[in-house]
Amino acid sequence: MKKTFVNYEQLNEIVKKYPTPFHLYDEKGIRQNARALKKAFEWNKGFKEYFAVKATPNPTILKILKEEGFGVDCSSYTELMMSEKVGFKGDEIMFSSNVTPKEDFIYARKLDAIINLDDITHIDFLDKVAGIPETISCRYNPGGEFLINNAIMDTPGDAKYGFTKPQLIEGFKILIKKGVKEFGLHAFLASNTIANEYYPVLAKKLFETSVELKKETGAHITFINLSGGIGIPYHPDQQKADIFSVGKGVKEAFEEILVPAGMSDVSIYTELGRFVLGPYGCLVSRAIHEKHIHKDYIGLDACAANLMRPAIYGAYHHITVMGKENEPCDYKYDVTGGLCENNDKFAIDRMLPKIDIGDLIVIHDTGAHGFAMGYNYNGKLRSAEVLLKENGETQLIRRAETPEDYFATLEI
Ligand SMILES: Cc1ncc(COP(=O)(O)O)c(C=O)c1O
């Protein structure tokens, strides 16, 4: 059974202060998990996690992660701004973008962030708009399918990201001529993968490619960025990735490939979002309507504008009806929001306890790519974000949007 990180009594107190819907984050869980991740990779002297800001772009959350020793991975101008405001500097910032506007590169260079280039043509583009730094990273796309034990995990061949292998070799040579002294190599080849083998298989591929690049170009590769992609068990039947087994698998590949190639000084970087924040956030909402036509519906005060994943990916998010955790799940519901879109459903044909109007409904695992993907369709407003602190107190870390916010950019 999946458990919420707040209990019924606690949540009843919290909703007295903050009207539903809102996203709630668990500081204790975030910190414990962050420490486990660091421990799993402590064998690597230069290990650093660059939290993917796009997953949970909130300064208070970023501050917590900074205190835990993490850097940030930014993909846009405003993510760079937020990171700068929180106090991240220089090589604490990774800039992994694609189809990058020139203003973004200029800003990343101003902050002295590490730039991770998405394409060979970006070498000249960056050189023209902001100059080439002495340390740079390139994103690799090997094409084809990404397999783990012969199972297809994803299809990089269809992905718009990265350099091909020949482009990497050519690109590294050009960059050396342009004065680059230290290189990084990056790849993100499968998303939301809970298999413990994901990072080790990816690491092996990147380590082998690095050895080849060093041989072909003489480049000094100082870091390898395994990016994001470690998944979380959204469904109660799934198992959490064992981060210690993941770390051990990467270490084995490191010792097998990089150490004999004289590359034992390589630092391992990660850009995890979902694994770092996903389970430590939830969407708190209330049942405000029920409807019985050809199916039985429960309507919430939250909608896909607050959590888009079920609507766009058909993603499973577990639901707990608070206070009814131990009641039998003998009612079948579609749990919906109020958008004029029939895919605005948090759950379809879900067996749940009988839901009454006013019940508090918790939608699990919204800590990453949850609030962040929110939007204003149907004039719906983005919700608040609340932090449940380690000491049990709560803090409003983003207020809910108001109609004034919605109208702020309009000429009337
Ligand atoms: C470049 C890059 N790095 C890291 C991440 C984080 O991925 P995840 O949250 O799946 O770990 C993403 C997500 O889209 C990404 O695009």
The ligand as an ORCA input file, in Angstrom:
! r2SCAN-3c Opt
* xyz 0 1
  C      18.411     17.651    -19.961
  C      17.629     17.044    -18.871
  N      18.248     16.671    -17.745
  C      17.570     16.140    -16.715
  C      16.202     15.954    -16.747
  C      15.499     15.358    -15.562
  O      14.878     14.186    -15.867
  P      14.169     13.305    -14.753
  O      13.289     14.207    -13.985
  O      13.438     12.271    -15.508
  O      15.255     12.727    -13.892
  C      15.502     16.314    -17.901
  C      14.052     16.125    -17.982
  O      13.356     16.341    -18.907
  C      16.225     16.875    -18.989
  O      15.601     17.259    -20.107
*
